[in-house]
């Protein structure tokens, strides 16, 4: 069967999941990613094409259920199994208290009996990996990351051009409503951001200052692409907290697929961890909706548009599985630094047609002569080409 002929616009993810579904029973498959990126849709498409009996169940609306709910779904999948087995999908199962112990018990029971039941678990990365997988289910699972939609997917599915992708980002659920910017922004802020924070983070993770977490997220959207010390953040937030609390909250937001705090590149791991973070949202839709400037006003403001472009490049790296950092010494700075097993690449991003001087890249190259330097935008790699391609094409 040709993947290209299938209906999913998430073909790379679709192909990976379908391949796992067609393999003999091995380990559990965990689809981990932020809200509204198509995890449920793509798994339903896989079930349609896998050619096996299946049972899908979601715990998204079953607050208060106990672990026996999981057992009931498991029994239903076992009953549906044919000679070649069946597929069980448990969506948002982390919302069931003690879910991982029950899943471990049932999985091991199937392993002992020789069952061919294949299990797929869907949920957000930090809440699954941090709450159960690495403890109760160690050695029994494989994670398939489902990232935010990229430019190619939004272009092919919804006809986005480059500028509209830069502003409206990669959330498919409201892509058709971008003509009504107020409605679109309201959806991003209330139905997506608030739902992620209140239902995925606050209900399932100990947070002593929820108002601070929300304000920190808004600050990250306003300063995406910029380096801020934790002390400066506390001053902006007007809170009597501490840097350790903020670092923890940034990590929670990173795990929810919303915001990362990039570390400064240095040959010393100690210096990296002690550095001020560079805040970066994982989807430019977040900064556009939270900022409140219209598409036209954003394009007309060269500083804001430049940060949007830089954020889009950084988000593309993050959503492609890389962990970029940044580099800065005095008044010299490089937007992103990416380490791979084959080398180090420094990337400078520009929204201008020309950039006559690149002092940051030149200084970085002199300090790290084995590194590779790239300019994205301007007279370097065309921005559109970079966002449409796998970053591995450009990285050392």
C-alpha positions in Angstrom: 0.0 0.0 0.0 1.4 3.4 -1.0 1.5 5.9 1.9 1.2 8.7 -0.7 -2.2 7.5 -1.7 -3.6 7.6 1.8 -5.8 10.5 3.1 -3.7 11.6 6.1 -1.7 14.9 5.8 0.5 13.6 8.6 2.0 11.0 6.2 5.4 10.6 8.0 3.7 10.0 11.3 0.9 7.9 9.7 3.5 5.7 8.0 5.4 5.1 11.2 2.2 4.2 13.2 0.8 2.0 10.4 4.1 0.2 10.2 4.0 -0.5 13.9 0.4 -1.7 13.7 1.3 -4.2 10.9 4.3 -5.6 12.8 4.0 -8.6 15.2 3.3 -7.7 18.8 6.4 -6.2 20.3 6.1 -3.4 22.8 3.4 -0.8 23.5 3.3 2.2 21.2 2.9 5.6 22.8 1.8 8.5 20.6 2.9 11.6 22.5 2.4 15.2 21.5 0.6 18.4 22.3 -3.1 19.0 22.0 -4.8 19.5 18.6 -2.0 18.1 16.4 -4.0 15.1 15.1 -3.1 12.2 17.4 -6.6 10.9 17.5 -7.3 11.6 13.9 -4.2 9.8 12.6 -4.7 6.7 14.9 -8.3 6.4 13.6 -7.0 6.5 10.0 -4.5 3.8 10.9 -7.2 1.6 12.4 -9.2 2.0 9.1 -6.2 0.7 7.1 -4.5 -1.8 9.4 -6.9 -4.6 8.5 -7.2 -5.9 12.1 -10.1 -5.8 14.6 -9.8 -2.9 16.9 -11.2 -1.2 20.0 -10.8 2.5 20.6 -11.6 4.2 24.0 -10.9 7.6 25.4 -10.6 8.6 29.0 -10.9 12.3 28.1 -14.4 12.6 29.5 -14.4 9.9 32.2 -13.2 11.9 35.2 -13.7 9.9 38.4 -13.4 6.5 36.7 -11.0 4.0 38.3 -8.6 1.5 36.9 -11.4 -1.0 36.2 -12.3 1.2 33.2 -9.0 0.2 31.7 -9.6 -3.5 32.4 -13.0 -3.2 30.7 -11.6 -1.7 27.6 -8.8 -4.3 27.5 -11.3 -7.2 27.8 -13.3 -5.7 24.9 -10.2 -5.7 22.7 -9.4 -9.3 23.7 -12.9 -10.3 22.8 -12.6 -8.6 19.4 -9.3 -10.3 18.5 -9.2 -12.6 15.6 -6.5 -15.1 14.6 -4.1 -12.3 13.9 -4.9 -10.4 17.1 -6.4 -7.0 17.5 -5.4 -3.4 18.2 -6.4 -1.6 21.4 -6.2 2.2 21.6 -6.4 4.0 24.9 -6.6 7.7 24.5 -5.8 10.2 27.4 -5.5 7.2 29.7 -3.2 9.1 32.0 -6.3 10.8 33.4 -7.2 7.5 35.2 -5.6 7.4 38.6 -3.1 4.5 38.8 -3.4 3.8 35.1 0.2 2.6 34.6 0.0 -0.2 37.2 -3.1 -1.6 35.6 -1.7 -1.3 32.1 1.5 -3.1 33.3 -0.6 -5.9 34.9 -2.7 -6.5 31.8 0.2 -6.2 29.4 2.3 -8.7 31.3 -0.7 -11.0 31.6 -1.0 -10.9 27.8 2.7 -11.5 27.4 2.6 -14.6 29.6 -0.5 -16.0 27.7 1.0 -15.4 24.3 -1.7 -12.9 23.3 -1.2 -11.0 20.0 -3.1 -7.9 21.2 -1.3 -4.7 20.1 -1.7 -1.6 22.4 -1.4 2.0 21.4 -1.5 4.7 24.1 -2.2 8.4 23.3 -1.5 11.4 25.4 0.7 14.4 26.1 4.4 13.7 26.4 5.3 14.9 29.9 2.2 13.5 31.6 2.7 10.0 30.1 6.5 9.8 30.3 6.7 11.5 33.6 3.8 9.7 35.2 4.1 5.9 34.7 5.9 5.0 31.6 9.5 5.4 32.9 8.6 3.8 36.2 5.9 1.1 36.0 6.2 0.4 32.3 10.0 0.6 31.8 11.1 -1.6 28.9 7.5 -2.2 27.7 6.9 0.9 25.4 8.2 2.8 22.4 7.4 6.5 22.0 6.2 7.9 18.6 6.4 11.7 18.8 3.5 13.6 17.0 4.7 17.2 16.6 3.0 20.4 15.6 2.0 20.7 11.9 4.8 22.1 9.7 4.6 24.5 6.8 4.4 21.7 4.2 1.4 20.1 5.9 -0.5 23.4 6.3 0.3 24.4 2.7 -0.9 21.0 1.3 -4.0 20.7 3.6 -5.2 24.3 3.8 -3.4 26.3 1.1 -1.3 28.4 3.5 1.4 30.5 1.9 4.6 31.3 3.8 3.4 34.5 5.4 0.2 33.0 6.6 2.0 30.0 8.1 4.4 32.3 9.9 1.6 34.2 11.6 -1.2 31.5 12.0 1.2 28.6 12.6 0.3 25.0 12.5 -3.0 24.2 14.3 -5.3 22.4 11.8 -8.5 22.6 13.8 -9.1 26.3 13.1 -7.1 26.8 9.9 -10.3 27.4 7.9 -11.3 30.3 10.2 -8.2 32.5 9.8 -10.3 35.0 7.8 -11.9 35.9 11.1 -8.9 36.7 13.2 -10.8 37.4 16.3 -12.5 34.1 16.3 -9.2 32.3 15.5 -7.4 34.1 18.3 -10.2 33.3 20.8 -9.9 29.6 19.9 -6.2 29.5 20.3 -6.3 31.3 23.7 -9.3 29.7 25.3 -10.0 26.3 23.7 -6.3 25.4 23.2 -4.0 27.3 25.6 -6.3 27.4 28.6 -7.4 23.8 28.1 -3.8 22.6 27.9 -2.8 24.5 31.0 -5.9 23.7 33.1 -6.6 20.2 32.1 -3.3 18.8 31.1 -0.8 20.5 33.4 -2.6 21.9 36.5 -4.8 18.9 37.1 -2.1 16.3 36.7 1.0 18.0 37.9 1.7 19.7 41.3 1.8 23.5 40.6 1.9 25.8 43.6 1.4 29.0 41.7 -1.0 28.4 38.8 -1.4 32.1 38.1 2.4 32.4 37.8 2.5 29.6 35.3 -0.2 31.3 33.1 1.6 34.6 33.3 4.9 32.9 32.5 3.4 31.4 29.4 2.1 34.8 28.3 5.6 36.3 28.9 7.2 33.6 26.8 4.8 34.3 23.9 5.7 38.0 24.2 9.4 37.4 24.3 9.7 34.4 22.1 13.1 34.4 20.4 14.7 36.4 23.1 17.1 35.6 26.0 15.8 36.4 29.4 17.4 35.7 32.8 15.1 34.2 35.4 15.7 37.3 37.6 14.5 39.5 34.7 11.5 37.2 34.3 10.6 37.6 37.9 10.8 41.3 37.6 8.5 41.2 34.6 6.1 38.9 36.3 6.1 40.9 39.6 6.1 37.7 41.6 8.1 36.9 44.8 9.0 33.4 43.4 12.4 32.1 42.6 14.3 31.1 39.5 14.0 27.4 40.4 10.2 27.6 40.3 10.3 29.4 37.0 12.7 26.8 35.5 10.4 24.1 36.6 7.4 25.8 35.0 9.2 26.3 31.8 10.0 22.6 31.8 6.3 21.8 32.3 5.4 24.1 29.3 8.1 22.4 27.2 6.7 19.0 28.0 3.2 20.2 27.0 4.6 21.2 23.6 4.1 24.9 24.2 7.3 26.7 25.2 11.0 25.8 25.6 13.8 27.5 27.3 16.8 27.0 25.1 20.2 26.7 26.7 23.3 28.6 25.8 25.8 26.6 23.8 29.1 26.1 25.5 31.7 23.4 25.7 30.9 23.2 29.4 27.7 21.4 30.5 27.8 23.3 33.8 27.8 26.6 32.1 24.9 25.6 29.8 22.7 24.7 32.7 23.6 27.9 34.5 22.8 30.1 31.5 19.8 32.3 31.0 17.2 30.6 28.7 16.2 31.7 25.3 12.4 31.5 25.3 10.8 29.9 22.3 7.2 28.9 21.6 6.7 25.6 19.6 4.1 27.1 17.3 3.9 30.7 16.1 0.1 30.6 16.4 0.7 30.9 20.2 2.6 34.1 20.0 0.3 35.7 17.4 -2.8 34.9 19.4 -1.4 36.0 22.7 0.2 39.2 21.3 -3.1 40.4 19.9 -1.7 42.2 16.8 -3.4 41.5 13.5 -1.7 39.7 10.6 -1.2 43.0 8.8 0.0 44.9 11.8 2.5 42.1 12.6 3.9 42.1 9.1 4.3 45.9 9.2 6.3 45.8 12.4 9.8 44.7 11.3 10.9 43.8 14.9 7.8 41.7 15.7 7.9 40.0 12.2 11.6 39.3 12.6 11.0 37.5 16.0 8.1 35.6 14.3 10.4 34.4 11.6 13.1 33.4 14.0 10.6 31.6 16.2 9.3 29.7 13.1 12.8 28.4 12.3 13.4 27.4 16.0 10.1 25.7 16.2 10.8 23.8 13.0 14.0 22.5 14.6 12.2 21.6 17.8 9.3 19.9 16.0 11.8 17.9 13.8 13.3 16.3 16.9 16.3 18.6 17.5 17.2 20.3 20.7 18.8 23.6 19.6 20.6 26.0 21.8 21.8 29.6 21.2 25.2 31.3 21.6 26.0 34.8 22.9 29.1 36.5 24.1 28.9 40.2 24.9 27.4 41.8 21.8 27.9 38.8 19.5 25.0 36.3 19.2 23.9 33.4 17.1 20.2 32.6 16.9 20.5 28.7 17.1 23.2 26.2 17.6 22.4 22.5 16.8 24.6 19.6 17.9 24.3 16.3 16.0 26.5 13.2 16.2 28.4 14.5 13.1 29.1 18.1 14.2 27.9 21.5 15.3 25.9 23.9 13.1 25.3 27.6 14.0 22.2 29.2 12.3 21.5 32.9 11.9 18.0 33.8 10.9 17.0 37.0 9.1 13.7 38.3 7.7 15.6 41.0 5.7 16.4 40.6 2.0 20.0 41.5 2.7 22.2 41.1 5.7 25.6 42.6 5.0 27.2 41.8 8.3 27.1 38.6 10.4 29.4 39.3 13.3 27.8 36.6 15.5 28.4 33.8 13.0 31.9 35.1 12.3 32.8 35.1 16.0 31.3 31.7 16.6 33.2 30.2 13.6 36.5 31.7 15.0 35.9 30.1 18.4 34.6 26.8 17.1 36.5 26.3 13.8 35.1 22.8 13.3 31.5 24.1 13.3 29.4 24.8 10.2 27.6 28.1 9.8 24.3 28.8 8.0 22.2 31.8 7.1 18.5 31.2 6.8 16.6 33.9 4.9 18.0 36.9 3.2 20.8 35.9 0.8 21.2 32.5 2.6 18.9 29.4 2.4 15.5 30.7 1.4 13.2 30.7 4.4 10.5 28.8 2.5 12.9 26.1 1.4 14.2 25.7 4.9 10.7 25.3 6.5 9.6 22.9 3.8 12.6 20.5 4.2 13.9 18.2 6.9 16.5 20.2 8.8 18.9 17.2 8.5 19.4 18.4 4.9 21.3 21.4 6.3 22.8 20.3 9.5 26.3 19.0 10.0 
